[in-house]
Amino acid sequence: MIGHELGGRYQVIERIGGGGMALVYRAHDILLNRNVAIKVLRNQFVHDEEFIRRFRREAQSAASLSHPNVVSIYDVGQEEDIHYIVMEYVEGKNLNEIIKERAPLQVDEAVRIASQICDALEHAHQNQIIHRDIKPHNILIGRNGRVKVTDFGIARAVTSTTITQTGSVVGSVHYFSPEHAKGVTTGEKSDLYSLGIVLYQMLTGVLPFLGESPISVALKHLQEEFEEPRKLNPLIPQSVENVILRSMRKNPEERYQSAKEMLQDLETCLLPERRSEAKAKFNDDDDEAKTRVIPAIKPIQNGLGSRGSGGEERMRRREEGTPPENNKRKWVRPTLLIGLTLLLLLAMTGVVMYVKAKFDVKDVTVPNVVNMTLEDATKALSDVGLIVEDPVTQEYNPNFAENVVWEQNKKPDSIVKEGTHVALTVSTAKTTSTMPDLSTKSFDDAVKELMAMGVAQERITQDSRNSEDFPEGQVITTEPAANSEFDPETATIKVIVSKGKESIKMPDLLGKSQDEAKQILETNGLVLDAVKEESSFSVDKGKVTKQWPYEKDDLVAPGEKITITLSTGYPPEALEYTFNVPVAPTKAGEKSKIRIVYSDARNDGANQEWGTRTIAKEQQLSVNLVLAPNKDGVVSVYQDGNYLETYQIFYADAKNGTVPQPEPPVTETPVPSVEPTEPPATDNPEVTPADAGNGGNSGTDQTGFIIKNNGNGKKDDHAKKGKGN
């Protein structure tokens, strides 16, 4: 079932419980994106049409229950031979686990839990649904403390069908009501009896009736009185004990008449005025089933009247002339009766003597044969005259070695008759499973298959390794290996999964020549598959501009084929142009530091440092540019750290030889009072702060920028629009 998708929407994740009738799984509702619990009917019931019909009907009835203390039923369905009920998934523990961990519970906590259970039962009884299997295992306690009663719906189908088929009563014998144990019709008061036992167990940590077999426990429900809870736990208030005593009366008429009545008693039993109330008393004389001592019935003796009547009969016969009986017949009949009586007495005496001889067997003490081997136990029992019952029960027990007795049906040191049969249970070797071959499966599929065999998910680990033969994500092998024996309950399974072929980091081939790239690829176990060409402004001719399909540091499997692209140099339309920048010192006779920044087609408009020169006189500095039809050049000049000028060199002007030459700066020209400390962005070549242009008229706007024409008579009005303004 693990990994199976029921109804096209419920993805089964793991098994979380189960009982005699069904198995319970945690699943994910794909449609509503929530976790649910799915109860699946066991295989032995899937062909019983009557059971399936009632199963569905009762499950649908339970789905009508809407109560905060009842586990909600969402869906009922069938897929081939799988009959299932989808219900609310409760995060937490069941009450049985809590009792084992912490019993006896605090009185107020136990009463609070019992009140919520009783509230759920009251709602169910109002809807004509009897639970019939109230026990701690069916009570879920959520992380928020909310009590949820589960297993509504199938209880009635189980009790009505299986009794007819097997002649036995189905349920949890320790929580049976007396009428349930008798196999008669159960009703609302049977649920209240079971709830009383649950409250008893919460407050004492023990069950009221225990026995060596289910039958003996059922008989105790019918015949014996339980030990009062306050004798086991003196901290229980009398008012709370009274609730238990009343709910667990053997006569249903003496119990609470409804769950609502019991709920009211639970809600008030811890009030200060009730804690010290008197112990509840019940009239046992009204119980007709109770064992009593009655006086024996004495026989009536024959008196004189009977003898006199006989005389009258004889006188009547004489008067009527009836002849007297023959004297011979008078003594034959008594003699025959006496003889037969003596013969019968002799026969009975012989039988008594024979039986006495047979049953007059000496008593022996049963030895303790637990922890002995079967051979030693058989000898020990035989030595005292006891017989090992055949066949011996063989059953695995993790606490005992193979062939060692771990249970005997006669208690050690008990007195029995010689020749008594003693039943022994002997431990067998643990049954192991064969590890399946999981190779070629994915890791998730391997985990699902192992969990279906009983391996806990936390004992399954993944080990990823490189493999030349298995693709990435596929199982290579397992430890233990396939077809070996292992114990699903204890074994730790390592699933070895392929990471694919061993990978290396892709080397950086950009800027390398073809021969250099090929050598690097071969050194790393890669193959140069193809060489392409393309023009480039930024990469020198014959150098790698691109590598495909992997970039630098990508993980690559050995033997992969790589394609590179080589630069053919500048494209045909590219134009190399040298622009001479006139510069001068700030003051005559003093040195100035000149810094030049440029951009052109080689760097897609990004700024590049040309360099810095220290000058003491007026001169020209040459800047080599590469221009393209859609990529002009821009040169910016700084003097002693201050921005001075930006020049734009248009591709068309350079191609036609009409680039205007800029005028040399005037050495004594004062620096404007207000000027920006940073140049405008050179990726907008039209921005020309301070003396931008290559000749022509100029002026100063309100920002202090010098606006020049571009030498062709047009005013450059982009100075204020560019970046850096």
N, C-alpha and C positions, 0 to 999 in steps of 0.2 A: 504493500500500500504506500510505502514511503516514496514520494515523488510522483504519485499518481494524481491525476486531475479529475475530480468527481464533478459530474454535472456541467463540465465545461467552465467551471469558475472556482472550484475549491482545490487549491494546491496543497496536498498532504505533506507536512513537514516532518513530524516525528510522532512516535507513540508516547502517550502520557499516562495511560492507565488501561484498566480492563477488568472485567468480571466474568462470571459464568455465562452470561448471555451475550455480551458485546465487548468490543475493543474500542478504546477512545484514542483519538489522534488530535494533535494540534494542526490546524491547517490555516491557509491564508485565502481569504475571499478576494479574488482578483478584481471582481466587479466593484465592490465597495471598499477595497483596500483596508481590510481589517482582519484581525486574527479571530478564528472561530474554533470551537471544539466539535469534532464529528464522531458520533457513536455509530459503529458499524456492526451489524448483526453477525454473530459467529456463523461459520459455514454450516454447522450441524442443524441450523434452523432454517436455512434458506429454501428448503424444499417442502416445508410444512405450510401449506396454503392457509390453513386456519390460523396458525400463529402469525403469519405475515399479515393477514387481513386485520387481525386484532391489533397487531403491532402498529400498523398505519393508523387505524382508527383511534387508538389511545394516544399515539404521538400527536395526532391532529387535535385531539381534545386538550392535551397538555399545552399545545401551542396557543390555546385560547386563554391560558393563564397569563395575566399581566400584573406582576407584583414585584416590588424591589427585593424581596427575599426569595424569589424563585428564579432559577436559571432560565432565561428566555429561550424558546425554541424558534429558530428562524426558518427552517426548511426541512422537508421530508422528501426523500427521493430514492430512486432505484436505478442502478446501472448494471445491466446484465444480472448476475447473481448477487450483487452487492446492494443490500438494503441499509440505508443510513439516515441518521437524524442530525441536522446541523443546529448547533445551539451556541449560546453565549460562552465565550472563553473567559474564565476568571483567573486573574493573576493572584497567586497566593498558595495556601496549603489547605488540605482537608482536615476536618476536626480530629480524625484518628491520629494524624501525624502530630497535631498539637497536644493531644492527650498523652501520647508516648513521650513527648519532649518535656511537658511541664506539669502533668497531673500529680496531685489534685490541683485544679484551677482555683483561683480566688472565687469566693462565693458570688460577688457581684458580677464578675465576668461570666461565670457559668450561667447565672440567671439571665443575663443580657442575651447570651447566645440562645438559650432555650426559648426566651420570649420571641426572638426573631423567627426561630423554627416554627413555633406555635402559631405565629402570625401567618406564615406561609401556609401551614396546614389549614388554618381557618379559611383562608382564601380558596384553597383547593377544594375543601369539603363543600364550600358554598357552590362550587362549580361541579359537584357530583364526581369528583376525582379523589380516589383513595390512594395514598402513596404505597402502603403495604411493605415498604422496606426501609424505614427510617433507621439509620445507623450513622456513626461518625464518618464512615467512608463516603457517604452521600451528602455530607454537609461541607460546603466550601467556605473558607474564610478569606475574603479578599484582603489586599494590602491595606485598604482603608478601614478594615474591621467589619465590613458588611458581610452578613451571613447569607449564603445562597444555598437553597435546597435544590438538589439535582435528582435525576432519574425519575422524574414524573413521566407518565405516559406508558412505559413498557411494563411497569410493575403489575398492573391488572392482567395484561396479556400473559405474562409469565405464570402467574399463580393459577390462572384459569385453564391454561392449555397443558402445562407440564404435569399437573396433578392427574388429568385425564389420561395422559399418555404413559406415565411412569408409575402412578399410584403413590407418589411421594410429594412432600411439601417443599416448595422451593423458596429460598429466602435465607436470611442470616439468623441461624438458630439462637444465638445469644440475645437477639433482640425480638424474638417471637412473642406474640401475645399467646395466652393459653388457648384461645379459640383458633388461632393460627396453627398451633401445634397439633390440635385435634383434627385439622384439615377441614373445619367447617367455614361457613361464610364469614369473612372479616369485614369490618366497617370502620367508621371514623374512630371508634374507641380503641381499635387495635393500633392505630397510628399514635394515639395518646399514650398507650402502654409502652410502645417502643421509645417514645420521647422521654418517658419517665426513666427508662433504663439508660438512655444517653445522658440525662442529667445526673443520675446516680454515678455513672462512670466518670463524668467530668469532676465531680466533687470528691470521689473516693479513690480514683485511679484504678479501680478493679470493676469487674463485671459481677452482677448479683448472683448469677448461676454459672457454674463451671462443671465440666464433666469429662469423662474419658472419651465420649463419643457424642455425636449430635443427638442421638436418641436419648441418651441419659440426660443431656441438657434440656431437651424438650419435656421429658417427664418431670424434671424439677420445676419447670414453669407451671406444670399442671398440679403438682402435689406438694412441693416444699415451699417453706417461707424463706425469704432472703434475710440476710443479716442487715439490721437497720443501719442506715448510712451514718448516723451520729456516733455509733459505736466505733466506726472506722475513722471518722473525722469529727472530733468534738467541736470544731469551729463552725460546723453547719448550724445555722439557727433552726429552732424547732419549726418555725413557719415554713422554711424551705423544705425541711424533711417531710412535713405534712403534705406538701405538693407531690413529693415522690411517692409517699405511702398511698395517696389516693389514686394517682395515675397508674400505679402498678397493682391495683387490686385484681385478683384472679376473676372475680365476678364482674363482668362489664357494667352491670347496673350500678355498681358501687364506685365506678370511676367518674371522672368528669363527663357530663352529658354532651359536651361539645368542646371544640378547640377554643372557642371564644371564652367559655367559662374558665378553662385552664389558663388562658392568656391573662384574664383579669386577676386570677390568683397569683400568677407569676409577677405581674406588674405591681402588686401591693405587698408581696411577701417580705420585702426588705424594709418596709416602713417601720419606724421605731416602735409603734404601738403593737406591731404584730410579731416582732422578733422573739418575744418570750411567751407566745401564746401556748396553750395546752396542747399536748400531743393528741393527734386525731385518733378517734376510736371508731371501730366498725363492728357491726353485729354479725359475728361469725355463725350464729345459730341459724341464720336464714340460708346459709349455703348448703344446699342439699347434697352437693358432691363431697362435702367435707367428711372425713373418716370419723365415725362415732362408735361408742361402746353401747350396745342395747341389751336388755335382759333376754335370756334364752326363753324359748317357748316350751312349757312343761306338758307332757302327755297326760290325757285324762284317763284315770284308772276305772276299770269296770267294777261296779258295785253290786249289792245284793239284788237290786232291781233287775239286773240282767239275768242273774241266775233264776230269780222268781219267774221271769217271763218264760224261761225255758221250761219250768215245771208246769206252767199253765198250758204251754203247747202240748206237753205230753198228756196232760189230763184231757185236753180237747180231743187229742187223737183217740184216747180210750173211749171217750163218750161217743165219738163218731164211728167206733168199731174198727179203727185202723189196727192191724196186727202189729205187735211189737217186733223190732228189728231182730234179726238173727244174732245170737250171741257170738257166733264166729266172726261175723263182720264187725262187731264192736271192737275187737282187739287187733284185727289185721291192719287197718288204716293207721292207728297210732304207732304200731310197731314199725311200719314202713317209713313213716315220717321220722321216727327216732333214728332209724338206721341211716337214712339219707343225711340227717343232720350230723351224726357222728362221722360219716364218711367225708362230708364237706369240711368238718372241723379238722380232721386229720390232714386233708389236702392243704388247707390253709396253713396249718402248722408247718407242713413241709415247705410250702412256698416262703413263709416268713423266715424259716431257718436258712433256706437257700439264699434269699435276698440279704439276710443279715450277714451271711458268710461272704457274700460278694461285696457288700458295701462297708463291711467292717475293715476299712483300709486305714493304715496309720497316717498321721499327719507328718508333713515334712516342711522345712523352711526353704523358701525360694532363694537361691544364691543370686548375687549381682554379677551378671555376665556382660554388662556393658563395658566396652573397650577391650573385650577379648576377641580373638579370631573366632570364626564360626566353628572350627574344629574344637578349640579349647572350650567354647561355650557349650557345645553339644556334650562334651565329656563331663563338664562340671554339672550340667543338669542331669545327665544319665547317672552320675555317681550318687545322687540323692533320690533317684527313682522317678525323675520327671522326663517328659518326652518333648523333643523339639517338633513343633507343628510343621507339617510339610504341605505345601512348599514354603521355603523361607522367603520372606519379602526382600527383594533386592532394590535398593533405592540410594541414589547418590546423596551424600552429606559432606559438605565442604570441610567440616570439622573432624572427620574421621577418615583413616586410611582405608584403602580397598580391603574388602573381606573382613571388616571389623564390625562387631555388633554395636549399634548405637541406640537401639531401643528394644525393650522387652515388655510384653503386655501384662506380665505379672510383676508387681512391685517387689523389689528385693526385701528380704526378711519377712515377707508375708507368709502365712500358714495356709498350705493347700494339701489336698489328698495326694498320696503317692500315685503316680501314673497320670497326673494332670498334664495336658498339653500346654506348652509355652510357645507363644508366637514371637519370633525374633525378626528384627529388621536389620539387614546387613548393608554396609556401605559398598557401593560399586565404584568402579573407576569413572571419572567424570567423562561424559560423552563430549567428544570434540567435534569440530566441524572442519571441512576441507576448504582451504583458502581458494576462492575462485580466481580465474585468470582475468585480471582487470586491464591487461595491456590493450591498447587501441581505444580505451574509453577515456572520457574527460575526467578530471579530478572530481567534479561535482557528481557525475554519474557513479564514480567509484565509491564515493562517500555514501550515497544513497543506498547502494547495494550492500555495503558493509553494515550500515545501520539497520537495514532490513533483516540482517542475520543476527542482530543483537549487540553489535559493537557500539559502545557509546561514542558520540561525536568527539568528545574531548580526548579520546584515546586514538584518534586518527590524525596523523601529522603528514604534512606535505614536504617533500625534499625535491627541489628543482635542480636539474642537471642538464648540461649540454648533451646533445645526441645528434649523430650523423644520420641515424636511421628513423627516428621518430620526429614528426612535426611538433612545433611548439604547442603546449597545452595538452598533449596526449600522454597517458600513463605508460611508462616504460616497464616497470615491474613493481613488486611489493616486497616488503619484509614483514612477516614471513613470506616465502616465495609461493607462487601459485601451486595448487595441489598438495601443499603440505598441511599437516594437522595443526589446528590452533583452537584456543578456547575463546569464544566471542565475549565471554563475560569478564575476562581479565586481560586478554592480549592487547598490546599496544601495536597498532599497525602503522607502518611507514609506507606512504604511497610516493613512489619516485616518479616525478613528472618531467617531461622533456621541456627544456628551454629553447629547443631548436639547435641549430649548429652554433658552435662557439663564435661569438661576435667579437669584432675589434672596432676601435674608433676610426671613423673615416678621416684620413689625413687631409690637410689643407693644401690644395693644388693651385689656388689662385696666385697669379703672378709668376708661376713656374713655366719653363719652356716645355715643349712636348717631350723631349728626352728626359728631362728632370721629372716630369709627372709620371711617365711610364716607369722609371726606376723606382719612384716612391711607391707606386701601386704594386709592383712586383715584390718589393720588400715586405709589404703587408699582406701578401697572398691574394691580391686583387688583380683584375684583368682590365687592361685598357681595351675597350670594345670599339669605340668610334671617336673620330676627331672631326669637329665642325669648326667653321670660321665665321667671324663677324667683325665688323669694324668697331672701333672703340676710341673714344676721346681720352679715357682715363688709363687704359692699359697699353703698354708698349707693344709694338708689333711682334708676333711670335710668342706672346705670353698667354697663359690661361686666363680667360675672363669668367668662365662658368664650369661647374662640375655637376654631373647628373647621374643617378637620381638621389645622391646623398650629399648633404652639406657637411661641413667640417664638424667633427665629433659625433656625428650620427653613428649608431651601432650598425655594423655591416657584417654579414656572414662571410667567411672566407670563400673566395672563388667568385664573388659577385662581379658583374661586368659594369664598367664605368665609362661614361661618355664625357669628353672634355670639349670645350670651345676655345679656340685660339683667336687672338686679336690679329686683324689684318692692318692695324694702324688706323690713322685718321680716315674717315670716309672721304670720298673724292671731292665732295663739296666743301670740305674743311679748308680754312685759310689761316696760314701762320702770318702774324703781323707783329712788327716791333713798334711799340709806342714810346716816344721819347718824352719824358716828364721833366719840364723845367723846374728847377729848385734853386733857392738862394737862402743865405743865412738871414736870421731875423735882423741883425744889426751888422753893419759893415765892420769888418775886422774881428768879428766874433764867430765862433763855431756854433753850428746848429746841428741837431740830430734829426735826420729825415727818415721816416718810416713809411713804407708803401705796402698797401694791401690791394689785391686784385681778384677778379673772378672772370672766368671765360667758359668756353664750351667744355673744357676738360673736367670741370668739377661741378657741372649742373648748377651754376650760380652760387656755389658756396664760396666763402671768403678763403683766400690763400695768402699766406705771408710771402711777399717778394723779398723783404729784408730791410735792414736799417743801415744807413750811411751817415757818417759825420762829415759835414762840408764846412768850408770857410769862405767859399766864393760861389757865385752864380754858375750853374752848370746844368746838364741834362743827364737823367738816369734812364736807361733803356729797359723797358718791360716787354718781354716776349709773350704774346697772346695767341691763342688758337680760337678762331671765330667760325661760326656756322650760320646758315640762313636764319635760324631761329634762336641763336645764342650769341648775343653781343658781348663785348668786353666792358668791364668797369674797373677803373683805377682810382683809389682813394689815397690821399697824401696827408701825413701828419708831420707837424714841425714842432720839435721840442715837447712832444706829448700832446700837443693841441691839434685838433682837426683843422686842416687847411683847405683842401680842395678835393672834389670828385669829378672824374672825367669819364664820359661814356663814349665808347668807340663802336660805331655801328658797322655791322658786317657789310652792308651795301657800300658805305663810304670807303671801307678798307679795300673792297674788291675793285672799286672804281678809282682808287687813289685820291679820293677827295676828303680824307680825314683832315679836319682843320688842326693846325698846330697851335697849342695853347701858348699864351703870352707868358713870358717869365715873370715871376712875382717881383714886386718892388720891395727892396730891402728895408726901406724906411717906413713902409706902410704900417700904421699903428694897428694893433689888434682891436677889433670891435669890442665895445663895452659889454655887449651881451652876445655870447655865442655858445652854442652847445658844446659840452665836453665830450660827447660821443658822436660819431658820424652816423648819418642815416644808413639804413640797411642797404648793403650793396647789391642785394638780390633784386632791388628795384632800381635799375640803372638810370631812371629818369629823375631820381631825387638828387639835387645838386646844392647842398648847403654851401654857402660861402664861396663865391667865385666859381661855381660850377659852370662848365662850358668850355668851349675851345675858341674863345674870341668873341667879338660882338659886344653889344651894349650890355650894361649890367646896372642893377639897382639894388636897394636894400629894402626888404619888407619889414613888418612890425616885429618879426621874430629875430631879426639880426642876421638872417640868411642873405647872402648875395645872390641875386637871381641874374643869370646870364643867358644870352641866347646861345644856340648851339652852333653858331657860325653860319647858318644858312638863312639867317634873317628872321627865324621864328623864335618867339619867346618861349623859353623852357619853363612852363608853369607847373611842372611836376615836383618842384623842390619841396613844397609843403605836403605833398601827398605820400611821399615815400616813407619807408620804414626808417625809424630813427629820428623822425621829426617830432 
